[in-house]
């Protein structure tokens, strides 16, 4: 495929994922604003409330290169109406036009702004959650890690990670093998999108899939957190440990960003992880990223973070945006603790 074809394909996917415009909503005030320069769309229920509402910061998926307000418009409206919450959808600028880590930094900026100004929108600053799907889950995890020990702003009440992408060291976990060719996000496509997001040469895909980008020193350091042995046996049926990969110093040097917690939140140190808020993790059976959610669940629990886990047995990656199915109605999702 030529470079012109790739550009056309990239634009086409963005147009498709934007979807059709939503109709007028008589139950919500919907405004496009900027939080310290970051585009946001805010959804406020029109019905008066006797007390301050909950707040939701929604960070959309799309590998950091696709997605927009419009892609998740119906989801954010549904969430605002059904939970009687004020929802802030973050319209971070996409890669590769805006280079990494601009996306994470914009999500961080928008979150801090909302935490500081929540009462302006009738929101209780002590009842704000951050949630996101796919790479939106990555950004959510990073935001909560970076704000976890801050004392100058209100604490985030909880984080919701929906089939999140959380590490780029091992692409041979059981879920990678089992779902390597499953629709929406194949194993190869996942790595290609990561490279596109980081503005790297996509020819690096094959050695990264093999694990040639990770030296033994890093493998040894993080084996306690990223290891098939930590995956419950029920999720390892048919799994075959891969052969050891031949390390490539050149590839390793090209993709240093993959080892940063802003790309791989699973690599954050315990001192950081223990400061994140209560967490809800949603995983899908037919998803290459399933095991990353399972591994992060264990890490959080090991660090005494309270975790609620929902597993969608027949679910696929991207079902939230692709099929407009709502996981927010799962039993216990909006528990009394919120």
C-alpha positions in Angstrom: 0.0 0.0 0.0 1.4 3.4 -1.0 1.8 6.3 1.4 -1.1 8.1 -0.4 -3.3 5.0 0.1 -2.4 4.8 3.8 -3.3 8.5 4.2 -6.6 7.9 2.4 -7.3 4.8 4.5 -6.5 6.8 7.7 -8.9 9.6 6.8 -11.6 7.1 5.8 -11.5 5.2 9.1 -11.8 8.5 11.0 -14.9 9.4 8.9 -16.4 6.0 9.6 -15.7 6.0 13.3 -17.3 9.5 13.6 -20.7 7.9 12.8 -23.9 9.8 12.1 -24.8 13.0 14.0 -27.1 12.4 17.0 -30.5 14.0 17.1 -31.5 16.8 19.5 -31.7 15.7 23.1 -34.5 17.3 25.1 -33.2 16.0 28.5 -29.7 17.5 28.3 -27.8 20.7 27.9 -24.9 20.0 25.6 -22.1 22.5 25.3 -18.7 22.5 23.6 -16.1 24.2 25.8 -12.4 24.4 26.4 -10.8 23.4 29.7 -7.4 25.2 29.8 -7.2 24.9 26.0 -8.4 21.3 25.7 -11.7 20.8 23.8 -14.4 19.1 25.8 -18.1 18.5 25.4 -20.2 18.6 28.5 -23.6 17.0 29.1 -25.7 18.5 31.9 -29.1 17.1 32.8 -31.9 19.7 32.4 -33.9 18.4 35.3 -33.0 20.3 38.5 -31.3 18.3 41.2 -31.8 18.7 45.0 -28.1 18.0 45.6 -24.9 18.2 43.7 -24.5 15.5 41.0 -21.9 13.0 40.3 -19.3 13.9 37.6 -17.9 11.6 34.8 -14.9 12.4 32.8 -15.1 10.2 29.6 -12.0 9.6 27.6 -12.7 7.9 24.3 -10.8 5.1 22.6 -9.6 4.8 19.1 -5.9 4.0 19.5 -5.1 7.6 20.0 -5.5 8.1 16.2 -9.3 7.7 15.7 -12.4 8.7 17.5 -14.1 12.0 18.5 -17.0 13.5 20.4 -19.3 12.2 17.7 -18.1 8.6 18.0 -19.2 8.4 21.6 -22.0 11.0 21.5 -24.8 8.5 22.2 -22.9 6.8 24.9 -22.2 10.0 26.8 -25.8 11.1 26.4 -27.0 7.8 27.7 -24.6 7.9 30.7 -25.6 11.5 31.6 -29.4 10.6 31.4 -29.4 7.2 33.1 -27.0 8.0 35.9 -28.1 11.7 36.4 -24.5 12.8 36.1 -22.7 15.6 34.5 -20.5 14.0 31.8 -17.4 15.7 30.3 -16.2 14.1 27.1 -12.5 14.9 26.4 -11.8 15.8 22.8 -8.0 15.3 22.9 -6.1 16.0 19.6 -5.3 12.9 17.7 -1.9 11.4 16.7 0.1 11.4 14.6 -0.7 15.1 13.9 -0.3 15.8 17.6 2.6 13.9 18.8 2.8 11.7 21.9 2.4 12.4 24.8 0.1 15.3 23.8 -3.0 13.1 24.2 -2.2 12.0 27.7 -1.3 15.5 28.7 -4.6 16.9 27.4 -6.6 14.3 29.3 -4.6 15.2 32.4 -5.2 18.9 31.9 -9.0 18.5 31.3 -9.3 16.3 34.4 -7.5 18.7 36.7 -9.6 21.6 35.4 -12.9 19.7 36.0 -11.8 18.6 39.5 -11.0 22.2 40.4 -14.2 23.7 38.9 -16.7 20.9 39.4 -19.1 23.0 41.6 -19.5 25.5 38.7 -21.4 22.7 36.9 -23.4 21.5 39.9 -21.0 18.6 40.6 -19.8 17.3 43.9 -15.9 17.3 43.5 -15.7 14.3 45.8 -17.9 12.2 43.4 -16.0 12.4 40.1 -14.9 9.3 38.2 -12.7 9.0 35.2 -13.5 6.4 32.6 -12.4 5.3 29.1 -12.3 2.4 26.7 -9.4 0.9 24.9 -6.7 3.6 24.7 -9.1 5.8 26.6 -8.6 3.2 29.4 -4.8 3.8 29.0 -5.2 7.5 29.4 -7.6 7.0 32.3 -5.1 4.7 34.1 -2.3 7.2 33.5 -4.4 10.2 34.7 -5.3 8.4 37.9 -1.7 7.3 38.4 -0.3 10.8 38.0 -3.0 12.4 40.2 -3.1 9.7 42.8 -0.9 11.4 45.4 -1.8 15.0 44.6 -3.1 16.9 47.6 -3.8 20.2 46.0 -6.9 19.1 44.1 -9.9 16.9 44.9 -9.3 13.1 44.8 -10.7 11.2 41.9 -13.5 9.0 43.3 -13.0 6.0 41.0 -11.7 4.9 37.6 -13.4 2.7 35.0 -11.2 0.9 32.5 -13.1 -0.7 29.7 -11.0 -3.3 27.8 -7.9 -1.1 28.4 -4.6 -1.3 26.6 -2.0 -1.4 29.4 1.4 -2.8 28.3 3.6 -3.2 25.3 6.2 -5.7 26.5 4.5 -9.0 25.9 2.2 -9.6 22.9 2.2 -13.4 23.4 -0.1 -13.6 26.4 -2.9 -16.2 26.3 -5.4 -13.6 25.0 -3.1 -12.5 22.3 -2.8 -16.1 21.1 -6.5 -16.9 21.4 -7.8 -13.8 19.8 -5.0 -13.0 17.4 -7.3 -12.8 14.4 -10.6 -11.7 16.1 -12.5 -8.9 14.5 -12.1 -5.2 15.4 -8.6 -5.5 16.9 -6.3 -8.3 15.8 -2.9 -8.9 17.4 -1.0 -7.4 14.5 -3.3 -4.4 14.2 -2.9 -3.6 17.9 0.9 -3.3 17.4 0.5 -1.4 14.1 -1.8 1.1 15.8 0.6 1.6 18.7 3.4 2.3 16.3 1.2 4.7 14.4 0.2 6.5 17.6 3.9 6.9 18.5 4.8 8.0 15.0 7.1 5.0 14.5 8.0 3.0 11.5 5.4 0.2 11.1 8.2 -2.2 9.8 9.0 -2.6 13.5 5.8 -4.6 14.0 7.2 -8.1 13.5 10.1 -7.9 15.9 7.8 -6.3 18.5 5.3 -9.1 18.1 8.1 -11.5 18.7 9.3 -9.7 21.7 12.7 -8.7 20.2 12.4 -5.1 21.6 12.7 -6.2 25.2 16.1 -6.9 26.8 16.4 -9.6 29.4 17.0 -7.0 32.1 13.6 -5.5 31.5 11.9 -8.9 31.1 13.3 -9.9 34.5 12.3 -6.7 36.2 8.6 -6.8 35.0 8.1 -10.6 35.0 6.4 -10.2 38.5 3.7 -8.1 36.9 3.5 -9.3 33.2 3.5 -13.0 33.2 1.2 -15.7 31.8 1.5 -17.5 35.1 -0.5 -14.7 36.7 -3.5 -15.3 34.4 -6.2 -17.6 35.9 -6.1 -21.1 34.4 -9.6 -20.7 33.0 -8.2 -18.1 30.6 -5.2 -20.2 29.5 -6.9 -23.1 27.7 -4.8 -24.0 24.7 -2.0 -21.5 25.5 1.5 -22.4 24.3 4.5 -20.5 25.7 6.4 -18.9 22.8 10.0 -19.6 22.0 12.4 -17.0 23.5 12.9 -14.1 21.1 16.3 -12.9 19.9 16.9 -9.4 21.4 17.5 -6.6 18.9 19.2 -3.5 20.5 18.3 -1.5 17.4 14.6 -2.2 17.7 14.8 -1.5 21.5 16.4 1.8 20.9 13.7 2.8 18.4 10.8 2.2 20.7 11.9 3.4 24.1 8.4 5.0 24.6 6.8 1.6 24.9 8.4 1.2 28.4 7.1 4.5 29.8 4.1 4.2 32.2 2.2 6.7 30.0 2.1 4.0 27.3 2.3 1.0 29.5 0.6 1.8 32.9 1.2 -1.8 34.0 4.9 -0.8 34.4 4.3 1.9 37.0 5.9 1.3 40.3 4.0 0.0 43.3 4.4 3.4 45.0 2.3 4.9 42.2 -0.2 2.1 41.7 -1.2 2.1 45.4 -2.4 5.7 45.1 -5.0 5.1 42.4 -8.7 5.2 43.4 -11.4 2.5 43.5 -11.4 0.8 40.1 -13.9 -1.0 37.8 -12.3 -3.1 35.1 -14.3 -4.4 32.1 -12.8 -7.2 30.0 -14.1 -9.1 27.0 -13.5 -12.8 26.2 -12.8 -12.2 22.5 -10.3 -9.5 22.9 -6.5 -9.5 22.5 -6.2 -7.1 25.4 -8.3 -9.2 27.8 -5.3 -10.4 29.8 -3.9 -6.9 30.3 -7.1 -6.1 32.3 -6.7 -9.3 34.3 -3.0 -8.5 35.1 -3.8 -4.9 36.2 -6.7 -6.2 38.3 -4.2 -8.4 40.2 -1.7 -5.6 40.6 -4.3 -3.2 42.0 -5.6 -5.9 44.4 -2.0 -6.7 45.5 -1.6 -2.9 46.3 -4.9 -2.9 48.3 -6.9 -1.0 45.7 -10.6 -2.0 45.7 -11.5 -3.5 42.3 -14.8 -4.4 40.7 -14.4 -6.7 37.7 -16.9 -7.3 34.9 -16.1 -9.9 32.3 -18.2 -9.9 29.1 -18.0 -13.6 28.0 -19.3 -13.0 24.4 -17.8 -9.5 24.1 -15.4 -8.1 21.5 -13.0 -5.3 21.7 -14.6 -2.0 20.7 -18.1 -3.2 21.3 -18.9 0.0 23.2 -18.3 2.2 20.1 -18.9 -0.3 17.3 -22.2 -1.6 18.5 -23.4 1.1 20.9 -23.9 -1.4 23.7 -23.8 0.1 27.1 -21.8 -1.5 29.9 -22.8 1.2 32.3 -26.0 -0.6 33.1 -24.2 -3.7 34.5 -25.4 -4.6 38.0 -23.4 -2.8 40.6 -21.7 -0.4 38.2 -23.1 2.7 39.9 -22.9 1.2 43.4 -23.8 3.0 46.6 -20.0 3.6 47.2 -20.2 6.2 44.4 
